[in-house]
Structures are given as structure tokens and as C-alpha cells.
Amino acid sequence: MTRALPRSVVARTTLGILLLAAVMGVIFAVMASWRVRNAEQDRLIARVHELSATVESTASVACFLQDKTLAKEITTGLMKNRILSGVRIRSGDQVLYQAGGRAPAKGLSRGAVDEISRTIHSPFDPTAVVGEITMFVSHAEIEAQAIAYSRYTTWMLGLQLAIVAGGVALLVYLLITRPIKGISDELKWLGVRAGMRLTVPSFHRSDEIGQLIVNVNSLITRLTDAVATERDLRKAHEVSERRMRLVLEKADTGILVLDENGTVLSCNPSFTRILGGTDTATTGASLAALLAPHGPLVAGLIAESFESGQPRDADLEIEARGRGKVWVELSVNPLGPNLLQGLVNDITERKRAECAAHELAMRDSITGLLNRRGLDGALNAALASVSESKQLALLLVDLDYFKAVNDTFGHAAGDLVLREVANVLAQCVRRTDIVGRSGGDEFVVLLPGIEGAYKAEEIAANIIAGLHKPIAVGDGKFAHVGASIGIALTGPTREPAAELMRRADVAMYAAKQAGRGRAFLRHQSGPPSEDGPRRTAVA
Amino acid sequence: MNRIALLLLLLLTSTQDVLATGSPSIVVVVNPESGVDKLSKDEVVDIFLGRYRKLPSGKTALPIDVSEASTERARFYQLLVKKSSAEMSSYWARLVFSGQTSPPFQVPDTRTALELVRSSPNAIAYVDRASVTSDVKVVFELKP
């Protein structure tokens, strides 16, 4: 259907106008022809009346004189009118003359008059009737004339419509479609570059077409400006993006983006490097799984950060592939409703330094054993794991004649003695036991996981025996020290570290009082007298 | 009343010249031997305007017109059919070609007309009442 229509606006407009004109023409022609036909019939009938009026005076003479020649004359004259099919002039009962006759009545329109009679009066006496003239109307002729006239009118109307339609089409073509076609063609070949414009035809400078072109031009200008701005923005964006990517790629910090499930959506090379993995292994994996041993902690951190909208961080020690144990500092920051940014820093070095410092603070500089602070921590930790079957024994070892060594051989020799004592203690205890120097000539041995006093007493005896031996202090000289040991054993009641320490101290003091070189045990509850300081070993 | 008065006025106006001259009435005369004593107005009209050229006695009537220049002729037709001389000429002109009837026989004056009436039993003419002689018979009178 639409294929059949012309594509061109000109053709379409022209066709439309012509179609409209044709339709209107047909409608008007039908209406007009009907009206004109009726009017023409009326006019012709009126004409017959006029004819009868015209011949009336002569007819009155003819009738008055019953002059057949004159009647014939009149009749012949009237018969020259083709709309009459017959004429009859009568005077009284006598027909003076008749030509033609009644027309056949076929196809007669309703109510149509087929004869017109006129009474003829005497020319000398208007009141006296002398005859009658009858005219038979030729309806066929009237019809034919009416149709001819109506057809003529219709043709004129059609011609007029055609001319008007043609003129309008031409005007539409010249004033509207041709300029629009021109604009369209110009637009088609218009290159996209700044400053391009359509030309405004001078004839259309101030009409709607001109306005359209001006508006199109201003649109083009705006568009080219927008394109230029867009291009600049994109360039700037590209630069910034490249800079950003460079930062991301070159940063030591591992940077990653997480979704709400903790899945790694993207990450930079540093992240994979820190984990010791590959890009393909990290992207799309769960962060909790990547930081395997700390899975639940990481998941909790992520959930917390999402909930609170606040950054969360944690230091984690993980097993990096090919790099062993690595410390990382993980920080998660909310980016959006369901995105997190994760930052992972390798803090292994720092952790290591921290540990070293910690270690240093916990150790005695001379012997390398735990110092008082280190012992406090170790004692608290050991107490925490005490149970019914796993008791803890604390041995307070005090050197017996160390002051004399210092006085006789000097402090350097004293330090040597202290180091040797440490060695002896280390040799006497089990691998899991803890040895420390709580200050001066006093040492502490923690024996976790023992059951009953027996094992503690045995170790104490070994220590006393080990320290009874002379210790070389250089220049072929030997120092003789010994040790008194107070033993405290944890009991059914939980007690603070200080209480255990105090009991060991009491037992040790008792051992000193008892003559040195021995070990006394003091149980948890009950007075010392009752239980009694027990001598366990003597050198 | 008013209507009648108006009609009277119109009648007087149309016959003004007659009244002004104070002319006597016009009479139609025939030969005493014509066998006619009286004619009606219609019979006079039929005879003079060519419709029926026979006398009631059966004789052919020969109507006589006086010269067109004479006042009697104008007055006669004016009184008889209310037509002027020009109208009468036009009437006869129509009938020239048909040839079925002809205008009355025309004589130069009243005297000639009377002479014809005296000599022919068929002749019929109109004259002033004043011109009537005893050897003709008045059969119709037109009073102004």
C-alpha cells in the first residue's frame, strides 16, 4: 500500500491536493448538476410561458378572426422552439391550427408539466374569451438542454478546480517542498565540522523556511560545540584514567574492589604480588578464601564495614604462595551501596621489626633468657592453660654465693657465671619449659603441664646438681656457686601469678634458711608448718 | 362610491378630446334597402374589424372607413373598441399576409362614404350624427 505512494513530498502534496480537488469536484459537480438541471428545467418552463405571452396578441387576433393562416403563422413560429413538441390554437370548438402534438410521456419527471394552455381574449374586449393556445412541452428536449447546461457547468467547475489545484500544487512545490528538498540535500552532504552552516535562500530570508534553516544552523552549532566539549572531556578523562591506572599499577599497596559478598571484582598487580598468586586466580575469588586462615575474620570485617558504612582494618598473617608467612594490613572502605574498596599493604618487614623489638624488651641482655617482664607474660600465659590434670610448677632458683663471685672475680666473671647458669638451667628443663632471669642472681623456671610435684622436684634436683659444679671464669680460675630453689605448684584453686610467685619465694627463703643448696616445695593452701618445707635434694 | 368616481374620472380623461370639441355622437348608417333596422355593438365590431362580414339580413356587409386623417375615424374606433388609429393600423397590418380578411374599404371623406351607402345596399359606414341625411338609415349610435 505505501509502496504505491510516491516517495517525494512534492509528488505526495500534489497528488493529495489533486485528489482532494477531484473528490470535492465530484461532490460539487453532482450537487451542482442536480441543482442546475432543476433550475434549467424551471427556466425552460418559464420560457414556454414567455413564448405564449409573446404570441398572445397575435393569437388573440387570429382567434378573434378565426384566421387559420395567422394561426398557422403563429404555430410555425412557435414550433421553431425545440422545447415545444406541439402547438394548438383553438377558437371555440374549432381548432384553427395544430402542429406536432403531445410528447411521449416516457421518463417524465414527477409533477412535470407537459402542456401549457393559455386562454386568448379578444383584442377588443379583454373580458371576451375568443380561444385558447396550447403548447406541448418537449420534455426530452428540456431534459437534454438542462443536462447539457448542467454538464457545461460541471465542466467549468471541474476546470476551475483543476486550475486552482494545479496552482496550489505549484505554489506548494515552489514555496515549501522545493526549499525543504534543498535543505534536505544540503544537510545530506554537510560535513561534520565546526562552522558548517546551511545557506538561507534570499527569497525565504524572513519566512518560516528561513527560520527553520536558522534554527537548524543554531542546532548544528550547539551540537558541534557539544561534540567538541565531549571530545575535550573524554581526552581529559583518558589522561586522568591513564594516570589513575598508572598509580594503581605501580602502587605497592594492593588495591581491590569487592562486592557485597566479598568477591574480588578487580585488583591491581600489587595485590596478586602480595598474595603471591596470579591475576586469574585472584579476580572473581572470594577475599575470605584468598586470606584463607582468616576467612571468618575477613568476612566479618567486610560485613561490618557494609553495615556501619565505616572503614575497618586488621593485621593478618597469611601464607603467601612462594613467599612463606607474610603479614598484611587489610583495610576495607565502603565505595557505594554494594561495593567496597580493599587496601592490602605488605607489613611483613614492619611486623618483623616490631617482633624483634618486642623480643628485645622481653629478654635479659646478659643471658638471653626472658627478663622479669617476659616472665610475667609467660607466667600469665602458662597460668591460663592450667587445668586439673595439667598443673604448673614455678621454680624460683636463687644462686647461693654469687655476691662472692662478683666481689672476687669482678663483674665480667659474674656475667660469665650468669650465662653458664642459664646454660645449666636450659639443659635441665624440658623443651617446653620456660627459663627466665627475674633479676640479680635469681632465676625462674616454669614447668607447665605437669601432674603432681614429682617431676618438679626431679628437675629441681637436677638443677641443684648442675649448679653445684664449679664454673670456669677465665685465667684457670673457677667459681663455686650453688642454688636454693623454692617450688610452688598450682592447686585446685585458681590464683594470680603474684600469689604463685609469693609461695615460691617463701619456699625458697625456707630453703636458704635450711642451709642452702636445697629445694623446698610449698603447696597451695594450708600453712607452711603443717605441710612443712620439704627438702628434696641435697648436693 | 370612490371606485365609481375614479372609473368615471378615467372615462372622462380618455374621452377628453371628444368632450373638449363637444362633438356629437357617431352613428353607423346603412342603405335603407339593406333590410337592417338595428345593429348591436358586437355586430358593428364584427363587421368593421373583419370578423364577420355579413349583415343580419344575410347580405354581405361592405364596411367603409374614412381617411385616416379624419377625426370621425379616430373617434369611431376609440368609442367602439377603445383603440387609437395607430393601434388599428397595427391590427390590420398583422392580417395583410393572411389574406383571409381585409380592412374596410377606405374613402377620402364622410361625404364619399355617405354616397357609397346611398348607392349600395351592402355598404355600411360611420358618420357624425350631424352629417346624417334622410336617405340613409341609422342602425347604431355611439355616444361619447
Interface residues (C-beta under 8 A of the other chain):
Chain A: T58 V61 F64 L65 Q66 D67 K68 T69 L70 E73 P123 F124 D125
Chain B: V45 L49 G50 R51 L80 V81 K82 K83 Y91 R94 L95 F97 S98 G99 Q100 T101
